[in-house]
Amino acid sequence: MPDMRLTLACATALAVVLSASSARAQAISAEEAEALRAQIRTMKAQMEAMEARLNAAAPAAGAAPEAPAPAGTPPLAAAPAAPAAAKPAKNKDGSNKDGKSKDDTAIDWKGSPQFAQGDRLFKVKGRIQADANYVKAPKSLDDKGLGFSNEARRIRLGAEGALGAGFDYKLELELSDNAVDLVDTYVGYHTGPWQIRLGNQNSFQSLDELTGDTSGSVMERAAFTDAFNFERRLGLAFQYGKGPWLAQAGVFTDDIGALANDGDGVDGGDENNSYGLDGRLVFAPKLGDLQLHFGGSAHYRRLGRLADSETRYRQRPYVHSTNTRLIGTPVMNVSEEDHYGLEFAAIRGRWHAAAEYHMLTANRVDASTVTFRGAYAETGLFLTKGDHRGYKEGIFRVEKPARPLGEGGLGSLLLSLRYDWLDLNDKDIRGGTQNGYIAALVWEPIQNLRFNVNYALMDYTGAKALPSGKTDYDAQVVGTRFELDF
């Protein structure tokens, strides 16, 4: 201890002085010796007082109070205060475990910068999809929209984040079909298993439609999703999820484009008085390492575009870069639509499977109702070890490669096979049928970057007529795409 070391040092010094005094005493007078002894006694008293003051600065339990210093003793400087102990990190008051304040901003990289402060968050979002495709149809089919085509399939920019207290938001603008549209644009609130969203959003139509276009196993969604005019609409949606159950429901008006066109208000010409009711129920149990998905949806929509009478159902030959539709119904005057769908999916390790069946009934004003049908079934396998399809909240999601390129691997490689069926024939409507046989290879070398190569054999019955009048023939499609999503 410091005081013990000081005492020993003082005692040593005193012994040296006494020894020196004894040596000198043999050569000095008695008066000088007595004066020297008085100085030594004074020095000893000062050292004892200093030791007492040191002990009083950090007294032990039951220690005696400090003795007063003799006159002339210099004051001892106060010992510095010990540093205060660091306060433990707390979460209840908003601080982080590392002691940072809840007002500190954390910056992370998740494909783009993400800023977080407490329960608030902001992240930049974007997407680039570019296609180069080729459609080979019978040579006698003189259609300039076939053959080679390419396009920027989607260019999207926006942001998403959290406002705190359970509120979140998303805003995205997309350049597609030579127009800029609002896609997911809403404000949401979540508490426990409940979620509410108000704004432009998908209306729970189909597993394939709800799965993100950068999370799919093939380049384009099932044919019925476009043919039946699935799209985002402005509305209020509710979701409840607990355990393997997920329930979704909402009321929706029309898409943003239709809402911007009021018409002239004469003879029912307004376009913004459409509305619909949509609901979806999912049961997704997990049995060991097997993830299952069973779903069903029901939809009702009242169309408010009767004066235009421009409702039709049609589809491209798989790829989007051509505007040619080889099958499609004529224009109809539809007042209401009823739509039902069934969903199935399974994931186990590197393997997955999915299938859906959908049926749409169109109630015509001037004729009987007609019903159209569509379905698909697919299976897929990751050729790279450790990779699998992601699944969360009732839809497929993309997962980052288990061994990315540059980190000892080649990224993930997914091979999928799909059968796609669409039937637009019923009663007096002969829109044709399409059977698609699709093989797809998706390579994701690193997270957020993917390359697609697809081949599709499209078998048509009752399609766009050839000059010979023949309406049954095949078309072959090769599709390629690169996509960056963040």
C-alpha positions in Angstrom: 0.0 0.0 0.0 1.2 3.6 -0.6 1.3 4.7 3.1 3.4 1.6 4.1 5.9 2.3 1.3 6.2 5.9 2.4 6.7 4.9 6.1 9.5 2.5 5.1 11.1 5.1 2.9 11.0 7.7 5.8 12.4 5.2 8.3 15.3 4.4 5.9 16.0 8.1 5.5 15.9 8.6 9.2 18.4 5.7 9.8 20.8 7.2 7.2 20.6 10.6 9.0 21.1 9.0 12.4 24.1 7.1 11.1 25.6 10.2 9.6 24.9 12.1 12.9 26.7 9.5 14.9 29.8 9.7 12.7 29.9 13.5 12.9 29.3 13.4 16.7 32.8 12.1 17.2 34.1 15.3 15.7 31.8 18.1 16.9 31.0 19.7 20.2 28.2 18.8 22.6 26.2 21.9 21.6 26.3 21.1 17.9 25.2 17.5 18.6 22.2 18.6 20.7 21.1 21.0 17.8 21.4 18.2 15.3 19.3 15.9 17.5 16.6 18.5 17.8 16.4 18.7 13.9 16.1 14.9 13.7 13.2 14.9 16.3 11.4 17.6 14.2 11.9 15.7 11.0 10.6 12.5 12.7 7.5 14.3 13.9 6.8 15.7 10.5 7.0 12.2 8.9 4.7 10.8 11.5 2.2 13.5 10.8 2.4 12.9 7.1 1.7 9.2 7.6 -1.3 10.0 9.8 -2.7 12.3 7.1 -2.3 9.6 4.4 -4.1 7.1 6.6 -6.9 9.7 7.2 -7.4 10.2 3.4 -8.5 6.6 3.0 -9.6 5.4 6.5 -10.3 1.8 7.2 -13.3 0.8 9.2 -12.9 1.8 12.8 -9.7 3.8 12.1 -8.7 6.6 14.5 -9.2 10.2 13.3 -6.2 12.0 11.9 -3.9 13.6 14.4 -3.3 17.3 14.1 -0.1 18.2 12.3 2.6 20.0 14.3 3.0 23.7 13.7 5.0 24.4 10.5 4.0 21.1 8.8 3.2 21.8 5.2 -0.3 20.9 4.1 -0.8 17.6 2.1 -2.5 17.8 -1.3 -5.8 16.0 -1.5 -5.8 12.6 -3.2 -7.5 12.6 -6.6 -11.0 11.2 -6.7 -11.4 7.7 -8.1 -13.2 7.6 -11.5 -16.9 6.8 -11.4 -17.9 3.3 -12.4 -19.4 3.0 -16.0 -23.2 2.7 -15.9 -24.5 -0.6 -17.3 -26.2 -0.4 -20.7 -30.0 -0.4 -20.6 -32.6 -1.1 -23.2 -35.7 0.0 -21.3 -34.7 3.6 -21.4 -33.8 3.5 -25.1 -30.0 3.1 -24.8 -28.1 0.3 -26.6 -26.2 -2.5 -25.0 -23.0 -0.9 -26.0 -24.0 2.3 -24.0 -24.9 4.4 -27.1 -27.8 6.7 -26.8 -31.1 6.1 -28.5 -30.4 9.3 -30.4 -27.3 7.9 -32.1 -27.7 7.0 -35.8 -26.5 3.6 -36.9 -25.5 3.3 -40.6 -25.6 -0.2 -42.2 -25.3 -1.5 -45.7 -28.1 -3.8 -47.1 -27.7 -3.4 -50.8 -27.9 0.3 -50.2 -27.4 2.6 -47.2 -29.8 2.1 -44.2 -30.0 4.6 -41.4 -31.5 3.6 -38.0 -32.1 5.6 -34.9 -34.1 4.0 -32.1 -37.3 2.6 -33.7 -37.0 4.8 -36.7 -35.4 3.7 -40.0 -34.8 4.9 -43.6 -33.5 2.8 -46.5 -33.1 3.7 -50.2 -34.6 1.1 -52.5 -34.1 0.5 -56.2 -34.3 -2.1 -59.0 -33.0 -2.5 -62.5 -34.3 -5.3 -64.8 -33.1 -5.4 -68.4 -34.4 -8.1 -70.9 -33.2 -9.4 -74.3 -35.7 -11.9 -75.8 -36.5 -13.8 -78.9 -39.9 -15.2 -80.0 -40.0 -17.6 -82.9 -43.5 -18.2 -84.4 -44.6 -19.6 -87.7 -43.0 -17.6 -90.5 -46.4 -17.0 -92.1 -47.5 -15.1 -89.1 -46.6 -11.6 -90.2 -46.2 -9.8 -86.9 -43.5 -7.1 -86.4 -43.8 -7.6 -82.6 -42.2 -11.0 -82.8 -38.6 -12.0 -83.3 -35.9 -10.2 -81.3 -36.9 -7.6 -78.8 -35.4 -6.0 -75.7 -36.5 -3.6 -73.0 -35.8 -2.1 -69.6 -38.4 -4.4 -67.9 -38.4 -2.4 -64.7 -36.5 0.6 -63.4 -37.6 1.4 -59.9 -36.5 3.9 -57.3 -37.9 4.6 -53.9 -37.5 4.3 -50.1 -38.9 2.5 -47.2 -38.6 2.9 -43.5 -40.2 3.2 -40.0 -41.5 6.3 -38.3 -41.6 4.9 -34.8 -44.5 3.9 -32.6 -45.3 1.0 -35.0 -45.7 3.1 -38.1 -43.9 2.4 -41.4 -44.0 3.5 -45.0 -42.9 2.6 -48.5 -42.7 4.8 -51.7 -41.7 3.5 -55.1 -41.8 4.9 -58.6 -41.3 2.6 -61.6 -40.5 3.1 -65.2 -42.2 0.3 -67.2 -44.2 0.2 -70.4 -42.8 3.7 -71.3 -44.6 5.2 -68.4 -43.8 6.1 -64.8 -46.2 4.6 -62.3 -46.5 4.4 -58.5 -46.0 0.8 -57.3 -45.9 0.1 -53.6 -46.8 3.4 -52.0 -48.4 3.2 -48.6 -48.3 4.0 -44.9 -48.6 1.1 -42.5 -49.1 0.3 -38.8 -48.2 -2.9 -37.0 -48.8 -4.1 -33.4 -48.3 -7.6 -32.3 -49.8 -10.0 -35.0 -51.8 -7.2 -36.6 -50.8 -5.1 -39.6 -52.7 -2.3 -41.4 -51.7 -0.6 -44.7 -53.3 2.3 -46.4 -52.2 3.2 -50.0 -51.3 1.6 -53.3 -50.6 -2.1 -52.9 -51.3 -5.6 -54.0 -54.7 -7.0 -53.2 -53.9 -10.6 -52.1 -54.7 -12.2 -55.5 -52.2 -15.0 -55.8 -49.0 -16.6 -54.4 -47.2 -16.0 -57.7 -48.4 -12.4 -58.0 -47.5 -11.5 -54.4 -44.0 -13.0 -54.6 -41.6 -10.3 -55.7 -40.5 -10.2 -59.3 -36.9 -10.5 -58.1 -37.7 -13.5 -56.0 -39.4 -15.7 -58.7 -38.1 -18.9 -60.1 -38.8 -17.9 -63.7 -38.7 -14.5 -65.5 -42.4 -13.8 -65.7 -45.3 -14.7 -63.5 -48.1 -17.2 -64.4 -50.1 -16.3 -67.5 -53.4 -15.8 -65.6 -51.9 -13.0 -63.5 -51.7 -10.7 -66.5 -54.7 -12.1 -68.4 -57.0 -11.5 -65.4 -55.6 -8.0 -64.9 -54.0 -8.4 -61.5 -52.5 -5.1 -60.4 -51.9 -2.9 -57.5 -54.8 -0.7 -56.3 -55.5 2.0 -53.8 -57.1 0.7 -50.7 -57.1 -0.3 -47.0 -55.7 -3.7 -46.1 -55.5 -5.8 -42.9 -53.3 -8.7 -42.0 -53.2 -11.0 -39.0 -50.5 -13.6 -38.6 -49.9 -16.0 -35.8 -48.1 -19.3 -35.9 -48.8 -21.1 -39.2 -51.9 -19.0 -39.9 -52.1 -15.9 -42.0 -55.3 -14.0 -42.8 -55.4 -11.0 -45.2 -58.4 -8.9 -46.3 -59.0 -5.5 -47.8 -61.2 -3.1 -49.6 -59.7 -1.5 -52.7 -60.8 1.1 -55.3 -58.9 1.2 -58.6 -55.3 1.6 -59.8 -53.6 4.9 -59.7 -53.9 5.5 -63.5 -57.7 5.0 -63.5 -58.1 7.2 -60.5 -56.4 10.0 -62.4 -58.9 9.8 -65.2 -62.3 11.0 -64.0 -64.0 11.0 -67.4 -66.7 13.7 -68.0 -69.2 12.3 -65.5 -71.8 11.8 -68.2 -73.6 8.5 -68.8 -71.5 6.6 -66.2 -68.2 7.7 -67.8 -66.4 8.1 -64.6 -63.5 5.7 -64.2 -62.8 6.1 -60.5 -65.9 4.5 -59.0 -64.7 0.9 -59.1 -64.2 -1.0 -55.9 -63.4 -4.5 -54.8 -63.3 -6.8 -51.7 -60.4 -9.2 -51.4 -59.4 -11.9 -48.9 -56.8 -14.6 -48.5 -56.2 -17.3 -46.0 -52.9 -19.2 -45.6 -52.0 -22.2 -43.5 -48.2 -22.8 -43.5 -47.1 -25.5 -41.1 -43.5 -26.7 -40.8 -42.9 -30.4 -40.3 -39.3 -30.9 -39.5 -37.3 -29.4 -42.4 -40.4 -29.5 -44.7 -42.1 -26.1 -45.1 -45.7 -26.4 -46.5 -48.1 -23.8 -47.8 -51.8 -24.1 -48.4 -53.7 -21.0 -49.4 -57.0 -19.8 -50.8 -58.3 -16.5 -51.9 -61.6 -14.9 -53.0 -62.3 -11.6 -54.7 -65.2 -9.5 -55.8 -64.9 -6.4 -58.0 -67.4 -4.0 -59.3 -66.1 -2.2 -62.4 -67.0 1.5 -63.0 -65.9 1.8 -66.6 -69.1 0.8 -68.3 -69.3 3.6 -70.9 -65.8 2.7 -72.3 -66.6 -1.1 -72.5 -62.9 -1.9 -72.8 -62.6 -5.0 -70.6 -60.7 -7.8 -72.2 -58.5 -10.7 -71.1 -55.4 -11.6 -73.1 -51.7 -12.6 -72.8 -48.3 -12.3 -74.4 -46.2 -15.2 -75.6 -44.5 -15.4 -72.2 -42.0 -12.5 -72.4 -43.0 -8.9 -71.8 -40.8 -7.2 -74.4 -43.3 -8.0 -77.2 -46.7 -6.4 -77.3 -48.1 -9.1 -79.5 -50.9 -11.2 -77.9 -51.5 -14.5 -79.6 -54.5 -15.3 -77.5 -57.2 -12.9 -76.1 -60.9 -12.2 -75.7 -62.7 -9.5 -77.7 -63.7 -6.3 -75.9 -66.5 -6.9 -73.4 -68.9 -4.8 -71.3 -68.2 -6.3 -67.9 -69.9 -5.0 -64.8 -68.6 -7.3 -62.1 -65.9 -9.9 -61.6 -65.7 -12.8 -59.2 -62.4 -14.6 -58.8 -61.3 -17.6 -56.7 -57.8 -19.2 -56.3 -56.1 -22.1 -54.6 -52.4 -22.3 -53.7 -49.9 -25.0 -52.7 -46.2 -24.8 -52.1 -43.5 -26.9 -50.4 -39.8 -26.3 -49.6 -37.3 -28.9 -48.3 -33.6 -28.2 -48.4 -32.6 -27.3 -52.0 -35.9 -28.5 -53.5 -39.2 -26.7 -53.8 -42.6 -27.1 -55.6 -45.5 -24.8 -56.1 -48.9 -24.9 -57.9 -52.0 -22.7 -58.2 -55.4 -22.8 -59.8 -57.5 -19.7 -60.5 -61.0 -19.1 -61.9 -62.4 -15.7 -62.9 -66.1 -15.1 -63.7 -67.0 -12.0 -65.7 -70.5 -10.7 -65.5 -71.4 -9.0 -68.7 -74.1 -6.3 -69.0 -75.4 -7.3 -72.4 -74.7 -11.1 -72.3 -74.4 -14.1 -70.1 -71.5 -14.5 -67.7 -68.4 -16.2 -68.8 -65.7 -18.0 -66.8 -62.0 -18.2 -67.6 -59.3 -20.4 -65.9 -55.6 -20.5 -65.4 -53.1 -22.6 -63.5 -49.4 -23.5 -63.2 -47.3 -26.2 -61.5 -43.5 -26.0 -61.0 -40.6 -27.7 -59.3 -37.1 -26.5 -58.8 -33.8 -27.5 -57.4 -30.7 -25.5 -56.3 -27.6 -27.0 -57.9 -25.4 -25.3 -55.3 -25.0 -26.8 -51.9 -26.5 -24.9 -48.9 -29.0 -22.8 -51.0 -32.8 -22.9 -50.7 -35.8 -20.8 -51.5 -36.8 -18.4 -48.8 -40.4 -18.2 -47.4 -42.0 -15.7 -45.1 -45.5 -14.3 -44.4 -47.2 -16.4 -47.1 -44.9 -15.8 -50.1 -41.5 -16.9 -51.5 -38.6 -14.7 -50.8 -35.0 -14.6 -52.2 -32.2 -15.7 -49.9 -28.5 -14.7 -50.2 -26.2 -17.3 -51.7 -24.7 -19.7 -49.1 -21.3 -19.4 -50.9 -21.1 -16.1 -52.9 -18.7 -15.5 -55.7 -15.4 -14.2 -54.3 -15.9 -15.9 -51.0 -15.0 -19.5 -52.0 -18.1 -20.3 -54.1 -19.9 -19.5 -57.3 -23.1 -18.1 -55.8 -26.4 -19.9 -56.1 -27.8 -21.7 -59.1 -31.5 -22.6 -59.4 -33.0 -24.8 -62.0 -36.8 -24.7 -62.4 -39.4 -26.4 -64.6 -42.9 -25.0 -64.9 -46.1 -25.9 -66.7 -48.4 -22.9 -67.3 -52.0 -23.1 -68.6 -54.5 -20.4 -69.6 -58.0 -21.0 -71.0 -59.9 -18.0 -72.4 -62.7 -20.0 -74.0 -66.3 -20.1 -72.6 -69.7 -20.0 -74.3 -69.6 -17.5 -77.2 -66.1 -16.2 -76.3 -63.3 -18.0 -78.0 -60.1 -16.3 -76.7 -57.9 -19.4 -77.2 -55.8 -21.6 -74.9 -52.1 -21.5 -74.1 -50.0 -24.3 -72.7 -46.5 -23.2 -71.7 -43.6 -25.5 -71.0 -40.8 -23.5 -69.3 -37.3 -24.2 -68.2 -35.4 -21.6 -66.2 -31.9 -21.2 -64.9 -31.3 -18.4 -62.3 -27.7 -17.5 -61.2 -27.2 -15.2 -58.3 -23.4 -14.7 -57.9 -23.7 -12.3 -55.0 -26.6 -11.0 -53.0 -28.9 -8.5 -54.9 -27.6 -9.5 -58.4 -29.2 -12.1 -60.6 -29.0 -13.4 -64.1 -31.9 -15.4 -65.8 -32.0 -17.6 -68.9 -35.4 -19.1 -69.8 -36.7 -21.3 -72.6 -40.4 -21.7 -73.2 -42.4 -23.8 -75.7 -45.8 -22.2 -76.1 -48.5 -24.5 -77.5 -51.6 -22.6 -78.8 -55.1 -23.6 -79.7 -57.5 -21.0 -81.1 -54.8 -18.4 -81.3 -54.3 -15.5 -83.7 -55.0 -16.8 -87.1 -52.3 -17.5 -89.7 -53.0 -16.3 -93.3 -54.0 -19.9 -94.0 -56.7 -19.6 -91.3 -54.8 -22.0 -89.0 -55.1 -21.1 -85.3 -53.3 -24.1 -83.7 -49.5 -23.8 -83.7 -46.4 -23.5 -81.5 -44.1 -20.7 -80.6 -40.6 -20.9 -79.1 -39.3 -18.3 -76.7 -35.8 -17.6 -75.4 -35.6 -15.0 -72.6 -32.7 -13.5 -70.8 -32.5 -10.9 -68.0 -30.1 -9.3 -65.6 -31.5 -7.7 -62.4 -30.1 -5.6 -59.6 -32.3 -5.2 -56.6 -31.5 -3.3 -53.4 
